[in-house]
Amino acid sequence: MGDNGIIYRISCEDKFYIGSTVSNLKTRATTHRFRANHSEQPAYASRLYKFLKGKAWKIETVSEHKNVGRKELLGHEAAAILAVIADPNCLNDRAPCRDKAKAKAAQKRWYEANRETILQKNRERRQQRRTAAVSQPITNVFEEQQDGNGNREGGASD
């Protein structure tokens, strides 16, 4: 037995986005609104959220599906997206992938296409960490401190 699923459309100005959810539309809209308001965070830096940030938009049901599994719902979502993805006003980058092997192959193709950029960013991050580490003073936590009378504070006792 599956869940009840919804295929929805977010509209803003002349742009739109197609998505799916097994929760209610109000909950899904709240999640989209939060992510749009935090689109500067890498996890939420999609084209959709960057476009929606600070704008008024609406969400509406395209179709409802009773007793469907998540994979089947993603299939319905993919069909809805593929029907409109060629439209320049569509904010969907791609249709959802239902097959793990296909998703892994797509991820590998993306990595290969972006390999040099990824490696360069990793080199820059490592260099920044090295520079930050070198600029930090090294302190010895086991160093004994003396008070004003020449007595030791901290460290091992005799």
SEMAR-129188 format. One record per residue (C-alpha): residue in three letters; z, x, y. Coordinates in steps of 0.2 Angstrom, whole numbers, padded with zeros to 4 digits, m for minus. Layout:
BEGIN
ATOM     r       w       u       v
ATOM   ala       Z       X       Y
...
END
This chain:
BEGIN
ATOM     r       w       u       v
ATOM   met    0000    0000    0000
ATOM   gly   m0004    0007    0017
ATOM   asp    0001    0004    0035
ATOM   asn   m0007   m0007    0048
ATOM   gly   m0018    0004    0059
ATOM   ile   m0026    0002    0076
ATOM   ile   m0042    0010    0083
ATOM   tyr   m0039    0010    0102
ATOM   arg   m0049    0015    0118
ATOM   ile   m0041    0024    0133
ATOM   ser   m0052    0020    0149
ATOM   cys   m0050    0029    0166
ATOM   glu   m0063    0028    0179
ATOM   asp   m0079    0030    0170
ATOM   lys   m0073    0040    0156
ATOM   phe   m0065    0035    0139
ATOM   tyr   m0057    0041    0123
ATOM   ile   m0056    0034    0106
ATOM   gly   m0041    0036    0095
ATOM   ser   m0030    0028    0081
ATOM   thr   m0012    0025    0077
ATOM   val   m0001    0017    0064
ATOM   ser    0012    0014    0077
ATOM   asn    0011    0001    0091
ATOM   leu    0000    0003    0106
ATOM   lys    0014    0004    0118
ATOM   thr    0022    0018    0109
ATOM   arg    0006    0028    0108
ATOM   ala    0002    0025    0126
ATOM   thr    0019    0032    0130
ATOM   thr    0015    0048    0120
ATOM   his   m0002    0050    0129
ATOM   arg    0007    0047    0146
ATOM   phe    0020    0061    0142
ATOM   arg    0007    0073    0136
ATOM   ala   m0005    0070    0151
ATOM   asn    0010    0073    0163
ATOM   his    0013    0090    0154
ATOM   ser   m0005    0095    0152
ATOM   glu    0000    0113    0158
ATOM   gln    0008    0116    0142
ATOM   pro   m0004    0124    0129
ATOM   ala    0000    0111    0116
ATOM   tyr   m0006    0097    0127
ATOM   ala   m0020    0106    0136
ATOM   ser   m0034    0095    0129
ATOM   arg   m0048    0089    0140
ATOM   leu   m0041    0071    0138
ATOM   tyr   m0024    0076    0145
ATOM   lys   m0031    0086    0159
ATOM   phe   m0042    0072    0164
ATOM   leu   m0028    0059    0163
ATOM   lys   m0015    0068    0173
ATOM   gly   m0010    0059    0188
ATOM   lys   m0022    0045    0186
ATOM   ala   m0021    0026    0182
ATOM   trp   m0028    0022    0165
ATOM   lys   m0028    0008    0152
ATOM   ile   m0027    0007    0133
ATOM   glu   m0034   m0007    0123
ATOM   thr   m0037   m0011    0105
ATOM   val   m0054   m0009    0098
ATOM   ser   m0050   m0014    0080
ATOM   glu   m0036   m0018    0069
ATOM   his   m0035   m0012    0050
ATOM   lys   m0022   m0020    0038
ATOM   asn   m0015   m0010    0024
ATOM   val   m0025    0006    0026
ATOM   gly   m0019    0023    0022
ATOM   arg   m0019    0037    0035
ATOM   lys   m0035    0045    0028
ATOM   glu   m0044    0028    0028
ATOM   leu   m0039    0025    0046
ATOM   leu   m0045    0042    0051
ATOM   gly   m0062    0037    0043
ATOM   his   m0063    0021    0054
ATOM   glu   m0058    0032    0069
ATOM   ala   m0072    0044    0065
ATOM   ala   m0085    0031    0063
ATOM   ala   m0080    0024    0080
ATOM   ile   m0080    0041    0088
ATOM   leu   m0097    0046    0081
ATOM   ala   m0104    0030    0087
ATOM   val   m0101    0035    0105
ATOM   ile   m0098    0054    0105
ATOM   ala   m0115    0058    0112
ATOM   asp   m0110    0048    0128
ATOM   pro   m0106    0060    0142
ATOM   asn   m0092    0049    0147
ATOM   cys   m0083    0051    0130
ATOM   leu   m0068    0063    0131
ATOM   asn   m0067    0065    0112
ATOM   asp   m0072    0083    0108
ATOM   arg   m0075    0079    0089
ATOM   ala   m0071    0066    0076
ATOM   pro   m0055    0068    0066
ATOM   cys   m0057    0078    0050
ATOM   arg   m0051    0069    0034
ATOM   asp   m0054    0083    0022
ATOM   lys   m0043    0099    0022
ATOM   ala   m0056    0110    0016
ATOM   lys   m0068    0104    0030
ATOM   ala   m0054    0106    0042
ATOM   lys   m0050    0124    0036
ATOM   ala   m0069    0128    0037
ATOM   ala   m0070    0121    0055
ATOM   gln   m0055    0131    0060
ATOM   lys   m0063    0147    0052
ATOM   arg   m0079    0144    0062
ATOM   trp   m0069    0142    0078
ATOM   tyr   m0060    0158    0075
ATOM   glu   m0075    0168    0072
ATOM   ala   m0084    0160    0087
ATOM   asn   m0068    0165    0098
ATOM   arg   m0063    0180    0089
ATOM   glu   m0065    0193    0103
ATOM   thr   m0056    0182    0116
ATOM   ile   m0042    0179    0104
ATOM   leu   m0040    0198    0100
ATOM   gln   m0041    0203    0118
ATOM   lys   m0027    0190    0123
ATOM   asn   m0017    0197    0109
ATOM   arg   m0019    0215    0115
ATOM   glu   m0014    0209    0133
ATOM   arg    0001    0201    0126
ATOM   arg    0007    0216    0116
ATOM   gln    0004    0227    0131
ATOM   gln    0014    0215    0142
ATOM   arg    0029    0216    0130
ATOM   arg    0028    0235    0129
ATOM   thr    0028    0236    0147
ATOM   ala    0043    0224    0149
ATOM   ala    0052    0233    0135
ATOM   val    0050    0250    0144
ATOM   ser    0055    0244    0161
ATOM   gln    0072    0237    0153
ATOM   pro    0086    0250    0154
ATOM   ile    0093    0255    0138
ATOM   thr    0112    0252    0137
ATOM   asn    0124    0258    0123
ATOM   val    0135    0244    0118
ATOM   phe    0146    0256    0109
ATOM   glu    0149    0267    0124
ATOM   glu    0167    0269    0129
ATOM   gln    0173    0264    0146
ATOM   gln    0187    0272    0155
ATOM   asp    0198    0263    0167
ATOM   gly    0204    0270    0183
ATOM   asn    0219    0280    0174
ATOM   gly    0208    0289    0162
ATOM   asn    0212    0277    0147
ATOM   arg    0198    0271    0136
ATOM   glu    0193    0253    0135
ATOM   gly    0183    0246    0121
ATOM   gly    0175    0257    0108
ATOM   ala    0185    0263    0093
ATOM   ser    0204    0266    0094
ATOM   asp    0212    0282    0087
END
